[in-house]
Amino acid sequence: MTPDLKSLLSRRIHWDDSLPGEPVKEPNPYREWGDLPFSVSVFDHWLSEEEYIAEPVVRHHDAVKKGLMAGYLEGERRFEAFYAELGREGAYLEARWRQGGRRFVPASSGLLKRIVRHSLREGRGMDLVFVAAPVRVIGCWNRTDLLLPETAAIRNEVAAAAMRHGLHVLP
């Protein structure tokens, strides 16, 4: 395990459990990452409340219900290709509910792809630390995932990979 990966795995996330519209209880839950965190999305900007309501396909459930799966699946394919590139050497799954917590998921197992797809379809969130590019990914937020890279160089590398796969980098 590289020193970058060890450092990334040791950093904590300070969860903010405030509800939308409430003042934030934890001012910066990702404070140990400084200004490195960014988001990757199928959308080219943060949606306003009005845009969110008007957007026909924000969630998988909406796409199924409205018969708009083609557009949804295109965005899903972009995310899957992006995460396949990041996961080419496997990833660590943060599983706080499981005894032992963290487990390694090899790229070849098929489990990594299922975890990503389940998150994209909002069945369960994901918390993965990729080995090839030391970056932590927290998924399951309306087609926008949070990325926590170890260094600025890794941030730039991962952001470029996201854009190569047709995704948008949001601050």
N, C-alpha and C positions, 0 to 999 in steps of 0.2 A: 504494500500500500504506500503510495507516494505521500510526502509530507503535506502537499496541498489537499489531498483527499482526507487525510487524518484531521487536518485543521477544519475542513468543511463539515465533517461528520461530528466534530466536537461542539460546533456552535449551536446555541439554543435559539429557539423561536419563542418569543414571549407573546403568547396568544392574546388577542384582543377579542373579548367576548361581548363587546357592546353591540347593540342592535342598530340597524340602519336608522338614522335620524337622531340617535342618542349621541351625547359627547363621547369621544373615544376614551376608553378607560386606560388603555396603555398607549401613550403617545407615539411610540415607534416600536412595534413588535419585532422589527428586524434590525434593531439598532446595532447589533454586532457586525452587520454587513456594511455600515456606512452608506455611501451613495451608490453602491454597486447594484442593488436590486432593480429589476425591470420586469415588464410583462410582455408576453407574446400573445397575439390575438389574431383572429380572422378579420376583426374590424380594424380600420385604419386610424381610429381615435377612440378615446373613452366616450362611451355613449352617455348622453344626458338622460335624465329620467324620461323625457318625452320621446327621445329616439329609442330607448329601450322598450317602451310600451308599443311604439309603432313598428319596430323591427319584427317581421313575421317569423324569423327563425333565430331565436336567441338560444333556445334549449332544444335538446333532442326530442323531448316530449312534445314541444310545439311543432316541430317538423313532422313528426308522425301524425299528430292530430290534424294538421292542416294539409297533409299530403305533399309536403315540400321537402322530401328526403334528398332529392338530387343535389340541391344547393347545400344542404347540411353536410351530406357525405363528401362533397368536394372539400370543404373546410376540414373535415375529419381526416381525409387522406393527406392533406398538407401537414397537419399535426403529426400523424402517424409516421410520415416520411422523416420529419424533423426529429422526432424522438427515436426513430430507428437509427439515424445517424449518430445522435448523442449516445445511444445505448449499444453501440457496436461492440463494446467491451463489457457490457452488463451494467448493472446498477444495484445500489443498496436500497431496499425498501424499508422505510421507517414505519414500523408497525407497533405503535405504542400499546395497542390492545393485546398484543401477543407476548407471551413470556419470552424474554430474551430481546425483545424490541426490534432489532434490526436484522435483516437477512439479505444475503446476496442473491440476486436473480441474474443468471447467465443470459446473455443475448439469445443464445440458441434454444432456450427452453420453451419459448412460446408464451410463457407466463408474463414476461415484460410487455409484450404486445397486448395481452388481455387486460393487464392493469391499466395501460394507457387508454385502451378503447373504453373500458368501464368508466374511467374518469371523464373522458370526453363526452360520454353519454350520461354523465352525472349520476351514475349508479352509486359510486363511491369516490371520494376524493383520493388523490394520490400524493404521496410525499416520497420522492425518489432522489437519490444522489447518484448521478451518472459518473462512471469511472473514466471514460475516454476524455471528457472535458469536465473537470471537477465543478459541477454546478448542481445545486439542489433545485428541484422543481416541485412546486406545490400546485396541484391542479384541481379542477372542478368548479370554475367560476364562469359560467356562461360564455364559453368559448374563448376565455382569456386565462392564461396561466401565469403564475408568479415564478420568476427565476432568480435564484440567489447564487451568483458566481463567487468563486474564491478570490479572483483578482480582476483588475481592469482588463488585462490582456485576454483572459478567458471570457469576460463579458463581451468584448468586441468579437471574439471568435464565434461565440454562441449566437450573438445577435446577427452576424453575417450568415450563419447557417440557417437561422429562422427566415431571413429575407430570401435566401436561395430557394427555400421551399414555399414561398408565396405568403408567408405570414408577416404580420406587422409588429414592429417593436414599439412599445409604449413606455413612456417614462414612469 
